[in-house]
């Protein structure tokens, strides 16, 4: 049996429209957040769950964590129905929302951890062992006596991760965990998540708009749009479909060299040539061969489109 099984999941919300002029009451509209969503996840997988705003990502996480009840469909997480077995389910999952904190704002984070130990009824020896392991991995040793409000955003996110993993959950939900973090904090967080997944086999479902997080962490990605699953597979295969433009910048030893490259756009900036081409029209090896034949190359750089640009292109093509 799969660790997570989702079949035919549907969820709608009733929202009030803006009141029209001359009307006493506002009309209601029904918004379909999830439409016949189905997928399976194995234990120990690290899965990226992506899509534009309003696609249904957070709704899925809230159903899988037992916060929301779907209108129809079946969900099993390690054999449990999340919204029917909430107490037992909550003991076995961890949830981190990038813009919400579970730790107490005005008290030292160690006091929050002690309270979480009581909530989850973690044995004292296991708690101390796990706390030492996590604080060392997340570099929190010097911050344990510091109130949460005095920590930087990156430090707070590391503290949140520690609190969510104290009870050794088998499943970790991450909803925008790196939002607002600087580059150093993002790299540290990614390294820790890979370590946790490798050392303890923790299953991770990551929802994010930062595609560098997905590329660094996830071997599998699911794309959601209008409440429907549009893609389920590897990120490289997804990106290759939308990697339609690449750029090569090159400097030749002879400044007057101008290669013949039919199908490519060439522009000159001083002694630097910029070549834009489509890999589907001209394969990269052919481009490189023709540039080498044109003259002696002093310097060359190949730059694919960045991941965010490719994902934006994908959303436009899918009409999301």
C-alpha positions in Angstrom: 0.0 0.0 0.0 1.2 3.5 -0.9 2.1 5.8 2.0 -0.2 8.5 0.7 -3.2 7.7 -1.4 -5.5 10.4 -2.8 -8.4 9.5 -5.1 -11.1 11.7 -6.7 -10.6 14.5 -4.2 -13.0 17.4 -4.6 -13.4 20.6 -2.5 -15.5 23.7 -3.1 -15.8 26.9 -1.1 -18.7 29.4 -1.0 -17.5 33.0 -1.3 -19.4 36.3 -1.2 -19.2 38.5 -4.2 -18.7 42.2 -4.0 -22.0 43.9 -3.3 -23.4 45.6 -6.4 -24.8 49.1 -6.2 -28.4 49.1 -5.3 -28.5 45.6 -3.8 -29.0 45.1 -0.1 -27.3 41.7 0.2 -24.2 40.3 -1.5 -24.5 37.3 -3.7 -22.6 34.1 -3.1 -20.5 32.2 -5.6 -19.1 28.7 -5.5 -15.4 28.3 -6.1 -14.0 24.8 -7.0 -10.6 24.5 -5.3 -10.0 20.8 -6.1 -11.5 18.8 -9.0 -11.1 15.0 -9.1 -7.6 15.1 -7.8 -5.7 11.8 -7.5 -2.1 10.8 -6.8 0.0 8.5 -4.7 3.3 9.0 -2.8 5.7 6.4 -1.5 7.2 6.5 1.9 10.5 8.5 1.9 9.7 10.5 -1.2 10.5 14.2 -1.5 7.8 15.7 -3.7 7.5 19.2 -5.1 3.9 20.4 -5.3 3.7 23.5 -7.5 1.2 25.7 -9.3 0.1 29.3 -9.5 -1.7 31.1 -6.7 -5.2 29.7 -6.3 -4.4 26.3 -7.9 -5.4 24.4 -4.8 -2.0 23.5 -3.2 -2.7 24.8 0.3 -6.2 23.2 0.2 -4.6 19.9 -0.6 -2.1 20.2 2.3 -4.9 21.2 4.7 -7.0 18.1 3.7 -4.0 15.8 4.0 -3.1 17.2 7.4 -6.7 16.8 8.6 -7.6 20.6 8.9 -10.2 20.5 6.2 -12.8 17.9 5.2 -13.2 17.3 1.4 -16.6 17.3 -0.3 -15.9 13.9 -1.8 -13.0 11.6 -2.6 -10.8 9.3 -0.6 -7.5 10.1 1.3 -5.4 7.7 3.2 -2.1 8.6 4.9 -0.4 5.6 6.3 -3.8 3.9 6.4 -5.5 6.8 8.3 -8.3 9.1 7.1 -6.8 12.5 8.2 -10.0 14.4 9.1 -11.6 11.4 10.9 -8.5 10.4 12.9 -7.2 13.8 13.6 -5.6 13.2 17.0 -3.7 10.1 16.0 -2.9 11.7 12.6 -1.5 14.9 14.1 1.0 12.8 16.2 2.6 11.5 13.1 2.9 14.5 10.9 4.7 17.8 10.9 3.6 21.0 9.2 5.5 24.2 8.5 3.8 27.2 7.0 6.2 29.9 5.8 4.0 32.8 7.1 2.6 31.3 10.3 4.4 30.3 13.4 3.6 27.5 15.9 6.1 28.6 18.5 5.2 31.2 21.1 6.3 34.7 20.2 7.5 36.1 23.6 9.2 33.1 25.2 12.5 31.4 24.6 12.3 28.8 21.9 13.4 26.1 24.4 10.3 26.7 26.5 8.2 26.3 23.3 9.9 23.0 22.7 9.3 21.8 26.3 5.6 22.5 25.8 5.6 20.7 22.5 7.1 17.7 24.3 4.2 17.7 26.7 1.7 18.1 23.9 3.1 15.2 21.9 3.9 13.2 25.1 7.5 12.5 24.0 9.5 10.5 26.5 12.2 12.6 28.2 15.2 10.6 26.9 13.9 10.5 23.3 13.1 14.3 23.5 16.6 15.2 24.7 18.2 13.0 22.1 16.1 14.4 19.3 16.5 18.0 20.4 20.3 17.7 20.5 20.2 16.1 17.0 18.0 18.8 15.5 19.7 21.8 17.2 23.1 20.6 16.0 21.9 20.1 12.5 20.0 23.4 12.4 22.7 25.3 14.3 20.3 26.5 17.0 22.4 25.7 20.1 23.2 29.4 20.8 19.5 30.5 20.3 17.6 28.2 22.6 17.3 30.8 25.3 16.3 33.6 22.9 12.6 34.6 22.5 11.2 33.9 19.1 10.5 37.6 18.5 14.3 38.4 18.7 15.3 36.0 16.0 15.8 36.9 12.3 13.4 35.4 9.8 15.9 32.7 8.8 16.5 31.8 12.4 12.8 31.6 13.1 12.3 29.2 10.2 15.0 26.9 11.5 13.4 27.0 14.9 10.0 26.2 13.4 11.4 23.2 11.5 13.0 22.0 14.8 9.6 22.3 16.6 7.8 20.4 13.8 10.2 17.5 13.8 10.7 17.0 17.6 8.1 14.2 17.7 9.8 12.4 14.7 6.9 12.7 12.2 6.9 10.3 9.3 5.4 13.0 7.0 6.4 16.7 6.8 4.3 19.3 5.0 6.2 22.4 3.9 4.2 25.3 2.6 6.5 28.1 1.3 9.2 27.4 3.9 11.8 29.7 2.3 9.7 32.7 1.6 11.6 35.9 2.4 14.8 34.1 3.3 18.2 35.2 2.1 20.4 33.0 -0.1 22.5 31.6 2.7 19.5 30.7 4.8 17.8 29.0 1.8 20.9 26.9 1.2 21.1 25.9 4.9 17.5 25.0 5.0 17.8 22.8 1.8 20.8 21.0 3.1 18.9 20.2 6.4 15.9 18.9 4.5 18.0 16.6 2.4 19.8 15.4 5.6 16.4 14.7 7.4 15.0 12.9 4.4 18.2 10.8 4.0 18.9 10.0 7.7 15.3 9.4 8.8 13.4 8.6 5.7 10.9 11.4 6.3 8.4 11.9 3.5 8.3 15.5 2.5 5.6 17.3 0.4 6.9 20.8 -0.5 4.7 23.5 -1.9 6.6 26.6 -3.1 6.9 29.2 -5.8 10.7 29.1 -5.5 11.6 26.7 -8.2 15.2 26.6 -7.1 14.0 24.8 -3.9 12.2 22.2 -6.1 15.2 21.7 -8.3 17.6 21.3 -5.3 15.3 19.0 -3.3 12.7 17.1 -5.3 13.2 14.1 -7.6 9.5 14.3 -8.4 7.2 17.2 -9.1 3.4 17.5 -9.4 1.9 20.6 -11.1 -1.6 21.7 -10.1 -3.8 24.1 -12.0 -7.5 25.0 -11.5 -7.7 22.3 -8.9 -6.5 19.6 -11.3 -3.3 17.6 -11.6 -1.6 18.6 -14.9 1.8 16.9 -14.6 3.4 14.3 -12.4 7.0 13.3 -13.0 10.6 14.5 -13.0 11.5 18.2 -13.1 14.1 17.9 -15.9 11.5 16.3 -18.3 9.1 19.1 -17.4 11.6 21.9 -17.9 13.0 20.5 -21.2 9.6 20.9 -22.8 9.7 24.6 -22.0 13.4 25.3 -22.4 12.8 27.0 -25.7 15.5 29.7 -25.8 19.1 29.6 -24.8 21.8 32.2 -25.0 25.5 31.8 -25.8 27.9 34.7 -25.3 31.3 34.3 -27.0 34.5 36.3 -27.5 36.8 35.4 -30.4 40.5 36.1 -30.6 39.8 38.0 -33.8 37.2 40.7 -33.0 35.8 40.8 -36.5 34.6 37.2 -36.6 30.8 36.9 -37.3 29.7 33.2 -37.6 27.0 32.0 -39.9 24.2 30.5 -37.7 20.9 30.2 -39.7 17.9 30.2 -37.3 19.7 32.0 -34.5 19.7 35.7 -33.5 23.2 37.3 -33.2 23.9 40.6 -31.7 27.3 42.3 -30.9 28.3 44.3 -27.9 31.8 45.5 -28.5 33.9 42.3 -28.9 31.2 40.2 -27.3 28.8 38.2 -29.5 25.4 37.2 -28.1 23.7 34.3 -29.8 20.1 33.4 -28.9 18.7 30.1 -30.3 16.1 27.4 -29.8 17.5 23.9 -28.9 14.6 22.4 -30.8 15.6 24.2 -34.0 19.4 24.1 -33.6 20.8 21.5 -31.1 23.4 23.0 -28.7 26.2 20.7 -30.0 25.7 22.1 -33.6 25.8 25.7 -32.2 29.1 25.0 -30.4 30.6 23.2 -33.4 29.8 26.1 -35.8 31.2 28.7 -33.3 34.5 26.7 -33.1 34.7 26.5 -36.8 34.2 30.3 -37.1 37.4 31.1 -35.2 39.5 30.7 -32.1 37.4 31.2 -29.0 38.8 33.2 -26.1 35.7 33.0 -23.8 32.3 31.4 -24.0 29.3 31.0 -21.7 26.1 29.0 -22.3 23.1 30.4 -20.3 19.7 28.5 -20.3 16.6 30.3 -19.3 16.2 30.4 -15.5 13.7 28.0 -13.9 11.2 30.7 -12.9 11.0 31.9 -16.5 10.4 28.4 -17.7 7.7 27.7 -15.2 6.0 31.0 -16.0 6.1 29.9 -19.7 4.5 26.6 -18.7 1.7 28.3 -16.8 1.0 30.5 -19.8 0.8 27.6 -22.1 -1.5 25.7 -19.8 -3.6 28.8 -19.4 -3.2 28.9 -15.6 
